[in-house]
Amino acid sequence: MQKLRTTIFLLSTILLLESCNSALQSFKKGQKKFDNGEYELAIKEFKKAATANYEPAKSAYLIAESFRLSNRSLLAGEFYEKALAAGSRENDLRFHLAYTQKAQGKYEEAAQNLEKYLSGVPSKEFKNKAQSEIDLLPEVLALANKKTYIEIKPVNINTQGTEFAPILLGNDLLFTASRKELTYKNNGLPYLGLYKASINSPTEVATPALFSPSIFKDNANEGTPAFTKDGRTMVFARGNTGKRSDQSPDVDLYISKQIDGQWSEPELISVSDSLAWDGCPAFSSDGRTLYFSSNRTGGKGGLDLYRANIDNAGRFGRAINMGSDINTAGDEMFPYISADGKLYFASDGHAGLGGLDLYVATRKNGEINVEHLGIPLNSRFDDFGLVAVDSTKGYFASNRDGGKGDDDIYYYENTQPGKKFQEEPPVLAKKDPAKKTIRYYLSGLITDVKGQPLDSVKVAILDNDSQQAIEEVFTKADGSFNRVKVETGKSYTLVTEKKGYFIKREPFSMLGREIALEKLTKAETDTTFYVNIQLDKPEVGKEITKLFQIAPIYYDLDKANIRNDAAVELDKIVQILTDNPNIKLELGSHTDSRATADYNQKLSQRRADSAVEYIISKGIARTRIVAKGYGESQLVNQCADNVNCTEEEHQMNRRTEFKVLEVK
């Protein structure tokens, strides 16, 4: 009997050890998948570990985080609560739990967890957002009564997958859907692609088809298209391939044009930031401005809305943040500009019912007003991607209860045009900002490249809208200049001029710099912004790219044509030559090491000639620029003949640079 008990004990111990080892291996696999962004696979492994009661607090927390980071926050709530009950001490747990509770309509519970979160050691990333949510709670409760005369109906396009970002093009409804063959490991759904379907009635469409074979990459997410008014130019988002070797590992904006009935091969647009998430593009009604969402550095927090002007040649200007009236510490996404100039967008940072809510922003007398669109367009879930047919009806997307899948597309219509809300929410008591005023000023310091102050520098401040100087000032002995009054919502250019130095232009924008009047403690406040500008002397042989913040222009493999991103940089060269008529520049072009040295020499000369011809076409005399090809003789990295390099490394060598050739 003793021998039998010993045998049973040994077998039990072995089984227990095997179980523990299996759970440990599952947990380790889950961590690896989590670190790689393969959240759906991570969830499966962490659930195995949790079932075996291995690291219950950590396993539950990582399951919740996997759901949140793959945009499935509602599924995360249960596991945040399990992690909390198991004793998890993860710093941001209560913050994320509060957001899932808000999406469930548990506003008081959400506020309690946010207060507990702030009473601890909140992270810098979420502290302001948590406080904002608490401050907005009274408005959120009021929004629950803000019902409209709008009725919504699902469109028959919806499946168990995800459909969103509806947009109208002729008689077709275009949309983004998870219908590709390959699976995106982040969320376990098929990769996203662009599809179209003929509209039979507002809620009935024909069988969907692929939008275009040219706009299709089987291992990438593609979606959220925007079209110019003529329907022949499209900007859309592409990314999330999961391949670390990709030049753009996240999401970027691409452009394609319809030529002879076919869509061209997409090209990355110059305004897209390869180090950031850029998506949700939208054109203004006149096609002269592109709006989009981005988490690039310098924003208000999370994803912000930006705009970029488009010139007559179709080139994109600098991205400008749309300011603190619209952007918050949360996420702002899916902009849409209606025919009457109103900006519709989705946000989880303004007072809302939960998840992303829909808002409309209007400008009157220089002030921006953001309005919640009420129920039923908004719900406790994600509501986003609104596009209007006219002032009373349109389409949007939501993952609300009652849908077929993850995100679904809905048709909305106001049943009583001219009327907005069935009952107005109570007016909330707020601080009275009307009694407070704030004046903005701009000042700065002008130095040489060694940091020594420069006196008697003429500084002209141009209003970018009128291109007229609002004021001209001169620097003092310490290099500073007296402050100049500037206005909110305006962008300016500072033109600096001193004999013996390059004339230089420096941009300055007030967009996104406004201070909310509610935050002011005094009746009158003066705020001064400062810029630091360095001037340099033109000297023969001097490279000018760093001084003027010009990037080398790049070329496609074996091509000499000027790309859209290169045109932006060449336009800067045109401006420099216009401002500084006493200089002559060399445009030195280069190739990578592939092909023969003789062939590359000729190719580099063609590239230099193309750049020169572009500049001449802008009105610069041919005598002021020289085209010089250097072939593969001046590589910027190790990618010489017979060296194995990535395409991105080769790209760095296919460039044109600029240096001073003569100073008069």
matplotlib code that plots the C-alpha trace (Angstrom):
import matplotlib.pyplot as plt

x = [0.0, 2.8, 4.5, 1.2, 0.8, 4.4, 3.8, 0.6, 2.5, 5.3, 2.9, 0.9, 4.1, 5.2, 1.8, 1.9, 5.4, 4.4, 1.3, 3.4, 6.0, 3.3, 1.7, 5.1, 5.8, 2.4, 3.1, 6.5, 5.0, 2.3, 4.9, 6.8, 3.7, 2.7, 6.0, 5.7, 2.3, 0.6, -2.1, -4.6, -2.0, -0.8, -4.4, -4.6, -1.3, -2.1, -5.5, -3.8, -1.6, -4.5, -6.5, -3.6, -3.6, -0.1, 0.7, -3.1, -2.7, -0.1, -1.9, -5.2, -3.6, -1.8, -5.0, -6.7, -3.9, -3.9, -7.6, -7.1, -4.1, -5.9, -8.9, -11.2, -11.5, -14.9, -13.5, -10.7, -12.8, -13.5, -9.8, -8.8, -11.2, -9.7, -6.2, -7.3, -9.0, -5.9, -3.8, -2.2, -0.2, 0.1, 0.3, -2.2, -4.7, -7.4, -7.2, -7.8, -10.5, -12.3, -12.5, -14.1, -16.6, -17.4, -18.2, -20.6, -22.4, -20.9, -19.9, -19.8, -17.6, -15.4, -15.0, -14.2, -11.4, -10.0, -9.9, -8.1, -5.7, -4.9, -4.4, -1.6, 1.3, -0.3, 1.8, 2.6, 0.9, -2.5, -2.6, -4.2, -6.6, -7.8, -8.4, -10.2, -12.5, -13.5, -14.0, -16.3, -18.4, -21.3, -21.4, -21.4, -24.4, -26.2, -25.4, -27.5, -30.6, -29.4, -31.6, -32.1, -34.7, -32.3, -33.1, -30.4, -30.5, -27.8, -26.6, -26.8, -23.0, -22.2, -20.7, -19.2, -15.9, -15.4, -16.7, -16.2, -15.1, -18.0, -17.5, -19.6, -18.0, -20.6, -23.2, -20.8, -20.4, -16.8, -15.8, -12.9, -13.4, -11.4, -11.8, -8.3, -7.0, -4.1, -4.8, -3.5, -2.0, -2.7, -6.4, -7.0, -9.0, -8.2, -6.2, -8.2, -8.8, -10.8, -14.1, -17.0, -20.6, -23.3, -26.1, -29.6, -31.2, -29.8, -29.5, -29.3, -26.2, -25.1, -22.5, -19.2, -16.1, -12.4, -12.0, -8.9, -6.1, -3.6, -4.7, -4.2, -1.3, -2.2, -0.1, -1.0, -4.0, -5.4, -8.4, -10.1, -9.8, -10.5, -11.2, -10.9, -14.1, -13.5, -13.0, -9.6, -7.2, -7.3, -5.3, -5.6, -3.9, -1.6, 0.5, 0.7, 2.3, 4.0, 7.4, 10.1, 12.2, 9.5, 10.5, 7.3, 6.6, 3.4, 0.7, 1.3, -0.7, -0.4, -1.7, -3.0, -4.4, -6.9, -5.2, -7.1, -9.6, -7.0, -5.6, -1.9, 0.6, 0.3, 3.1, 3.9, 2.9, 5.4, 3.2, 3.2, 5.6, 7.3, 7.9, 4.2, 0.8, -0.9, -4.4, -8.0, -7.4, -10.1, -10.1, -11.8, -14.6, -12.4, -9.6, -7.0, -6.6, -5.9, -7.0, -5.8, -5.1, -1.6, 0.2, 3.4, 5.4, 4.3, 0.6, -1.9, -1.9, -2.9, -4.0, -4.6, -6.2, -3.9, -4.3, -1.9, -2.5, -2.2, -0.8, -1.8, 0.7, -0.8, 2.1, 1.4, 2.6, 3.6, 1.2, -0.4, -2.0, -5.6, -5.3, -6.6, -10.3, -10.5, -7.6, -7.5, -5.3, -7.4, -7.7, -9.3, -9.8, -11.9, -12.3, -14.8, -15.5, -19.1, -20.1, -20.9, -17.5, -18.3, -15.7, -17.1, -14.8, -14.6, -13.0, -12.7, -11.3, -14.2, -17.3, -18.8, -20.9, -18.0, -15.4, -15.3, -18.2, -19.1, -18.8, -19.1, -16.8, -17.8, -16.1, -17.9, -16.3, -12.9, -14.0, -14.4, -17.4, -17.4, -20.8, -21.7, -24.0, -26.3, -28.1, -28.6, -25.6, -23.6, -23.7, -21.6, -19.5, -17.2, -19.1, -17.0, -16.4, -19.4, -19.9, -22.9, -25.1, -26.7, -27.5, -30.1, -28.6, -25.5, -23.5, -21.2, -19.7, -20.2, -19.4, -22.6, -24.7, -27.0, -24.5, -23.4, -19.7, -16.9, -17.5, -20.6, -21.9, -25.1, -27.3, -28.8, -31.5, -33.2, -36.9, -37.8, -35.4, -34.8, -35.2, -32.2, -32.8, -35.9, -34.9, -32.1, -29.7, -29.5, -27.1, -24.1, -22.6, -19.1, -16.6, -17.3, -14.4, -15.9, -14.4, -10.9, -8.7, -5.3, -2.9, -0.3, 3.1, 6.1, 9.7, 13.0, 16.8, 18.9, 22.5, 25.1, 25.8, 28.3, 25.6, 26.9, 24.1, 23.6, 22.5, 20.7, 19.1, 15.9, 13.0, 9.8, 6.9, 4.6, 1.0, 0.8, -2.7, -2.1, 1.7, 2.0, 4.3, 2.4, 5.5, 9.2, 11.7, 15.4, 17.5, 19.3, 22.9, 22.0, 20.4, 16.8, 13.9, 10.9, 7.8, 5.1, 1.4, 0.1, -3.4, -4.8, -5.4, -2.8, 0.4, 3.4, 6.8, 9.8, 12.1, 15.5, 18.0, 21.5, 24.2, 26.8, 24.4, 21.9, 18.3, 16.4, 12.7, 11.5, 7.9, 5.8, 2.2, -0.3, -2.3, -2.4, -0.8, -4.0, -4.5, -8.1, -9.6, -11.0, -7.5, -6.5, -6.4, -6.2, -8.6, -5.9, -2.9, 0.0, 1.8, 5.0, 6.3, 10.0, 11.9, 15.6, 17.0, 20.6, 22.0, 25.1, 27.3, 27.3, 30.6, 31.8, 31.5, 29.1, 26.3, 23.0, 20.7, 21.0, 20.9, 17.6, 16.3, 16.2, 16.2, 18.2, 15.8, 15.6, 14.9, 13.3, 15.6, 17.0, 14.7, 15.5, 12.1, 11.2, 9.0, 6.3, 8.4, 11.4, 9.4, 8.6, 12.4, 13.2, 10.5, 12.6, 15.6, 13.6, 12.7, 16.4, 17.6, 14.9, 15.7, 19.5, 20.2, 23.9, 24.5, 24.9, 24.3, 25.5, 22.9, 25.0, 23.2, 24.2, 23.3, 23.5, 26.2, 24.1, 24.8, 28.1, 30.1, 29.7, 26.0, 25.6, 27.6, 25.2, 22.1, 23.3, 23.8, 20.2, 19.0, 20.9, 19.5, 15.9, 16.3, 17.8, 15.0, 12.4, 14.0, 14.2, 10.5, 9.9, 11.5, 15.1, 17.7, 19.7, 23.0, 22.4, 22.4, 24.7, 23.9, 26.7, 26.5, 28.7, 27.6, 28.3, 31.5, 30.1, 28.1, 26.8, 26.9, 28.7, 26.6, 29.4, 29.6, 29.0, 27.8, 24.4, 22.2, 18.4, 16.4, 16.1, 19.9, 20.3, 17.7, 19.9, 22.5, 20.0, 19.9, 20.6, 22.4, 23.0, 26.1, 27.2, 29.2, 29.7, 29.0, 28.8]
y = [0.0, 2.4, 1.6, 2.4, 5.7, 6.6, 5.8, 7.9, 10.8, 10.7, 10.5, 13.5, 15.5, 14.7, 15.7, 18.9, 19.8, 19.1, 21.3, 24.1, 23.8, 23.9, 27.0, 28.7, 27.9, 29.3, 32.5, 32.9, 32.4, 34.9, 37.5, 37.0, 37.4, 40.4, 42.1, 41.5, 43.1, 39.7, 40.3, 37.7, 34.9, 36.4, 36.2, 32.5, 31.7, 33.9, 32.3, 28.9, 30.2, 31.8, 28.5, 26.8, 29.6, 30.7, 34.3, 35.1, 38.8, 39.3, 36.9, 38.6, 42.1, 41.1, 39.6, 42.9, 44.9, 42.7, 43.4, 47.1, 47.4, 45.6, 48.0, 45.7, 47.6, 46.3, 42.8, 44.1, 45.1, 41.7, 40.9, 44.3, 43.5, 40.0, 41.4, 43.9, 41.2, 39.0, 41.8, 43.4, 46.5, 47.6, 51.4, 52.3, 49.4, 51.6, 54.1, 51.6, 49.8, 53.2, 53.6, 50.2, 51.0, 54.3, 52.3, 50.2, 53.3, 52.8, 56.5, 56.7, 53.6, 55.0, 58.2, 56.4, 54.4, 57.6, 59.3, 56.3, 56.3, 60.0, 59.6, 57.1, 57.7, 58.4, 58.2, 61.4, 59.8, 59.4, 61.9, 64.8, 62.6, 61.1, 64.5, 65.7, 62.7, 63.5, 67.1, 66.2, 63.8, 66.3, 67.0, 63.3, 62.7, 65.6, 64.1, 61.0, 63.3, 64.8, 62.8, 63.8, 63.2, 61.1, 57.4, 54.9, 51.6, 49.1, 48.6, 45.1, 45.3, 44.2, 40.9, 39.2, 40.9, 44.7, 47.3, 51.0, 54.3, 54.6, 57.1, 57.9, 57.9, 58.4, 55.7, 53.5, 53.1, 52.5, 51.1, 49.5, 45.8, 42.9, 40.6, 39.7, 36.1, 36.7, 37.3, 40.3, 38.8, 42.0, 41.3, 37.9, 39.4, 39.3, 42.3, 45.4, 46.3, 48.8, 47.5, 49.0, 48.3, 49.9, 51.6, 50.3, 52.1, 53.9, 50.6, 48.1, 47.7, 45.2, 42.5, 44.2, 43.9, 44.8, 48.6, 48.3, 45.7, 48.5, 49.4, 46.0, 44.6, 41.2, 41.6, 45.2, 47.0, 49.5, 51.8, 55.1, 56.6, 60.3, 61.6, 65.0, 66.5, 65.1, 61.6, 61.2, 61.6, 59.4, 59.5, 56.5, 54.8, 51.7, 49.9, 47.5, 44.8, 43.4, 43.2, 45.0, 45.5, 47.7, 51.3, 52.5, 50.0, 51.7, 53.5, 56.1, 58.1, 57.2, 58.9, 57.3, 58.9, 57.6, 57.5, 56.1, 54.5, 52.8, 53.7, 54.3, 52.6, 54.3, 56.7, 57.8, 61.5, 64.0, 65.2, 61.7, 61.1, 57.7, 57.8, 58.3, 56.8, 58.8, 57.9, 58.9, 61.4, 63.8, 66.6, 70.0, 70.6, 72.7, 70.1, 72.6, 71.2, 67.7, 66.8, 63.7, 62.1, 61.6, 60.8, 62.6, 64.5, 67.9, 67.0, 67.4, 63.7, 60.5, 61.1, 64.7, 66.2, 68.0, 69.9, 70.6, 73.0, 71.8, 74.1, 74.4, 71.7, 69.2, 69.4, 69.2, 71.9, 71.5, 69.7, 72.0, 70.9, 72.0, 73.3, 72.7, 73.6, 70.4, 68.2, 66.8, 64.5, 61.7, 60.6, 62.6, 60.7, 60.4, 64.0, 64.8, 68.3, 68.8, 70.9, 73.8, 73.7, 72.0, 69.7, 66.4, 64.1, 61.3, 61.7, 60.0, 63.1, 65.5, 64.9, 61.7, 58.7, 56.2, 55.1, 57.3, 59.8, 62.0, 65.8, 68.7, 71.8, 75.2, 78.6, 81.8, 85.2, 83.5, 81.1, 77.3, 75.6, 71.8, 70.1, 66.5, 65.0, 63.3, 60.0, 57.8, 58.8, 58.4, 55.5, 54.0, 52.3, 53.5, 55.8, 57.3, 57.8, 60.0, 61.1, 63.1, 62.6, 66.0, 68.1, 65.5, 62.1, 60.1, 57.1, 56.3, 53.3, 51.8, 48.7, 49.2, 46.3, 44.7, 44.8, 41.8, 42.0, 44.2, 47.5, 47.9, 50.6, 52.4, 54.8, 57.8, 60.3, 63.2, 62.5, 66.1, 68.3, 71.7, 70.3, 69.1, 67.9, 66.4, 67.8, 70.1, 69.0, 71.2, 74.1, 73.3, 75.9, 76.8, 79.4, 82.5, 83.0, 86.1, 88.2, 87.0, 88.1, 86.9, 88.7, 86.7, 88.1, 86.8, 87.6, 85.9, 85.7, 85.9, 84.4, 83.2, 79.4, 79.6, 81.1, 84.6, 87.3, 89.4, 93.0, 95.1, 92.1, 93.1, 90.7, 91.0, 89.0, 87.9, 86.9, 83.6, 84.3, 87.7, 87.4, 90.9, 92.0, 92.8, 94.4, 94.9, 95.0, 95.0, 93.1, 94.8, 94.3, 91.1, 89.6, 89.9, 91.8, 93.4, 91.4, 91.6, 90.9, 87.8, 86.3, 82.9, 80.6, 82.4, 81.2, 83.4, 83.5, 85.4, 86.7, 87.6, 89.8, 91.1, 92.1, 89.4, 86.6, 84.4, 85.8, 83.1, 82.2, 80.7, 79.5, 80.1, 79.0, 79.9, 76.9, 74.6, 77.2, 78.8, 78.7, 77.8, 80.9, 78.6, 77.9, 81.5, 82.9, 86.6, 88.8, 89.9, 87.8, 88.4, 85.4, 85.7, 82.9, 82.9, 81.7, 81.1, 81.6, 81.0, 82.9, 81.8, 83.5, 82.2, 80.7, 78.7, 74.9, 75.3, 72.7, 74.5, 71.6, 71.8, 75.6, 75.8, 72.4, 70.9, 67.2, 65.6, 64.7, 61.1, 59.0, 55.6, 52.8, 53.5, 56.6, 60.3, 61.9, 64.3, 62.6, 64.5, 64.5, 65.8, 68.7, 70.0, 70.3, 71.8, 74.5, 75.5, 75.8, 78.0, 80.3, 80.4, 81.4, 84.0, 85.5, 85.4, 86.6, 86.8, 83.0, 80.3, 76.6, 73.2, 70.4, 67.3, 64.0, 60.5, 56.9, 53.7, 51.1, 48.8, 48.8, 49.7, 52.8, 54.2, 53.7, 55.2, 58.3, 58.9, 58.2, 60.7, 63.3, 62.8, 63.2, 66.4, 67.7, 66.8, 68.8, 71.8, 71.8, 71.7, 74.8, 76.6, 75.9, 78.0, 81.1, 80.8, 81.7, 78.7, 80.6, 80.4, 76.6, 73.8, 70.2, 67.8, 64.0, 62.0, 58.5, 56.1, 57.8, 59.4, 56.8, 57.9, 54.4, 51.0, 49.9, 49.5, 46.8, 43.3, 44.5, 43.1, 46.1, 46.7, 48.7, 51.5, 51.7, 51.8, 54.6, 56.8, 56.9, 57.9, 61.6, 65.2, 67.6, 71.4, 73.5, 77.1, 77.3, 81.1, 84.2, 87.5]
z = [0.0, 0.9, -2.4, -4.2, -2.4, -3.3, -6.9, -7.0, -5.3, -7.9, -10.8, -9.4, -8.9, -12.5, -13.9, -11.8, -13.0, -16.6, -16.2, -14.7, -17.4, -20.1, -18.5, -18.3, -22.0, -23.0, -20.9, -22.6, -26.1, -25.2, -24.2, -27.4, -29.5, -27.5, -28.0, -31.8, -31.9, -32.7, -30.1, -31.3, -30.9, -27.6, -26.2, -27.0, -25.2, -22.2, -21.8, -21.6, -18.8, -17.0, -17.2, -15.4, -12.9, -13.9, -13.0, -12.9, -12.4, -15.1, -17.6, -17.1, -17.5, -20.7, -22.2, -21.5, -23.0, -26.1, -26.6, -26.1, -28.4, -31.1, -30.9, -28.9, -25.7, -24.8, -24.5, -22.4, -19.4, -18.0, -17.9, -16.4, -13.6, -13.2, -13.0, -10.4, -8.3, -8.6, -7.1, -10.2, -9.5, -13.1, -13.0, -15.8, -15.1, -13.5, -16.3, -19.0, -16.9, -16.6, -20.3, -20.7, -18.0, -19.7, -22.9, -20.8, -19.6, -16.1, -15.8, -12.0, -11.7, -14.4, -12.5, -9.3, -11.0, -12.6, -9.3, -7.7, -10.7, -10.2, -6.4, -7.2, -9.5, -12.9, -16.0, -17.9, -21.0, -19.3, -16.5, -18.4, -20.2, -16.9, -15.3, -18.4, -18.3, -14.7, -15.5, -18.5, -16.6, -16.0, -19.7, -20.5, -18.3, -20.1, -23.5, -22.7, -23.1, -26.4, -28.7, -32.3, -35.0, -36.9, -37.7, -38.6, -40.5, -41.3, -44.9, -46.4, -47.0, -43.4, -42.5, -39.4, -40.3, -40.3, -42.7, -42.1, -43.8, -46.3, -49.0, -52.1, -55.6, -58.4, -57.9, -55.9, -52.2, -51.4, -48.1, -46.1, -45.1, -43.7, -46.7, -47.9, -47.7, -45.3, -41.6, -39.7, -36.5, -34.5, -34.3, -35.9, -38.8, -42.5, -43.8, -44.7, -48.4, -50.5, -52.0, -54.0, -54.6, -56.7, -54.7, -55.4, -52.5, -49.4, -47.5, -50.4, -52.5, -55.1, -54.5, -53.5, -55.7, -55.2, -55.9, -58.0, -58.5, -58.5, -54.9, -53.4, -51.3, -49.9, -46.7, -45.7, -44.4, -46.9, -46.4, -45.6, -49.1, -49.9, -53.4, -55.1, -56.5, -60.0, -58.5, -60.3, -57.5, -54.4, -51.1, -48.8, -45.9, -46.1, -43.6, -40.7, -42.8, -39.7, -41.4, -39.5, -42.7, -44.3, -45.0, -43.3, -40.5, -39.4, -41.4, -44.1, -46.7, -50.4, -53.6, -56.8, -59.9, -62.5, -65.9, -68.9, -66.6, -64.4, -61.0, -61.0, -58.7, -55.3, -54.2, -50.7, -50.3, -49.0, -46.0, -44.5, -41.6, -41.8, -38.1, -37.2, -37.8, -40.6, -41.7, -42.3, -45.1, -46.4, -49.0, -48.6, -51.1, -53.3, -53.2, -52.0, -48.5, -47.2, -43.7, -41.9, -38.5, -37.1, -33.9, -35.0, -32.4, -31.3, -31.1, -28.2, -27.3, -29.0, -32.6, -33.7, -36.8, -39.2, -42.5, -45.4, -48.2, -51.8, -54.6, -58.2, -59.2, -56.7, -54.2, -50.5, -48.1, -44.4, -42.0, -39.5, -36.3, -36.1, -32.6, -29.1, -29.8, -31.9, -30.7, -27.2, -25.1, -26.6, -30.2, -33.1, -36.3, -39.5, -40.6, -43.2, -44.8, -45.9, -48.9, -46.6, -45.0, -41.7, -40.2, -39.0, -37.0, -34.4, -31.0, -27.6, -26.0, -26.0, -23.8, -25.2, -24.4, -24.8, -27.3, -30.4, -30.8, -33.7, -33.6, -35.9, -35.7, -37.1, -37.1, -36.4, -35.7, -35.5, -32.8, -33.2, -31.8, -31.4, -31.0, -30.1, -32.7, -30.2, -30.1, -32.1, -34.3, -31.1, -28.7, -25.9, -28.6, -31.4, -33.8, -36.6, -40.3, -41.1, -44.8, -45.9, -48.9, -48.2, -45.1, -43.9, -44.6, -45.1, -43.8, -40.9, -39.1, -35.6, -33.6, -31.5, -30.2, -32.8, -35.7, -37.7, -37.0, -35.6, -37.3, -39.5, -41.9, -41.2, -43.2, -41.3, -42.2, -40.4, -40.4, -39.6, -41.7, -40.1, -36.6, -34.6, -31.1, -29.6, -26.2, -25.4, -22.6, -19.6, -19.7, -17.6, -15.3, -16.5, -15.8, -17.8, -20.3, -21.7, -18.9, -19.8, -22.6, -23.8, -26.2, -28.1, -29.2, -31.1, -30.4, -30.9, -31.1, -34.3, -34.1, -36.4, -36.7, -33.8, -31.6, -31.5, -31.5, -34.7, -34.5, -37.1, -38.7, -40.5, -39.6, -41.7, -40.3, -43.2, -42.9, -44.9, -46.1, -47.5, -48.0, -46.7, -43.9, -40.7, -39.2, -39.8, -36.9, -36.4, -33.9, -31.0, -30.0, -28.1, -31.2, -29.9, -31.6, -30.0, -29.8, -32.5, -31.9, -33.6, -34.0, -33.2, -36.1, -38.2, -39.8, -40.5, -42.2, -40.7, -43.4, -42.0, -43.9, -43.1, -45.5, -45.9, -44.8, -46.5, -46.6, -44.7, -44.2, -40.9, -40.5, -37.4, -36.8, -34.1, -34.9, -31.9, -29.6, -28.3, -24.5, -23.4, -21.7, -18.9, -17.8, -17.3, -13.7, -14.6, -16.4, -18.9, -20.0, -22.3, -23.8, -25.9, -28.1, -29.0, -32.1, -32.5, -36.0, -37.2, -40.2, -42.1, -44.7, -48.3, -49.1, -52.2, -51.5, -48.6, -48.4, -47.7, -46.7, -43.0, -42.7, -44.7, -43.4, -46.9, -47.3, -50.1, -52.9, -53.8, -56.9, -57.7, -58.8, -62.3, -62.7, -63.1, -62.9, -60.0, -57.4, -55.5, -52.3, -54.2, -55.8, -52.3, -51.6, -55.0, -54.4, -51.3, -53.5, -55.9, -52.9, -51.7, -55.2, -55.4, -52.0, -52.6, -56.2, -55.5, -55.3, -57.9, -56.9, -58.0, -58.0, -57.4, -58.2, -57.2, -57.8, -55.8, -56.6, -58.7, -62.5, -64.0, -63.0, -66.6, -66.6, -63.2, -64.2, -67.1, -64.8, -62.2, -64.9, -66.1, -62.5, -62.1, -65.4, -64.3, -61.1, -63.0, -65.5, -62.7, -61.1, -64.5, -65.0, -61.9, -63.3, -62.2, -64.8, -66.2, -65.5, -61.8, -61.5, -62.7, -63.0, -61.9, -61.9, -59.6, -60.4, -57.6, -56.5, -53.3, -51.4, -48.0, -46.6, -47.0, -49.9, -52.5, -55.2, -53.9, -50.5, -49.5, -48.5, -48.1, -50.6, -48.0, -47.7, -51.5, -51.6, -49.4, -52.2, -55.0, -54.2, -55.3, -52.9, -53.1, -52.6, -53.3, -56.5, -56.7, -54.6, -56.3]

ax = plt.figure().add_subplot(projection="3d")
ax.plot(x, y, z, "-o")
ax.set_aspect("equal")
plt.show()
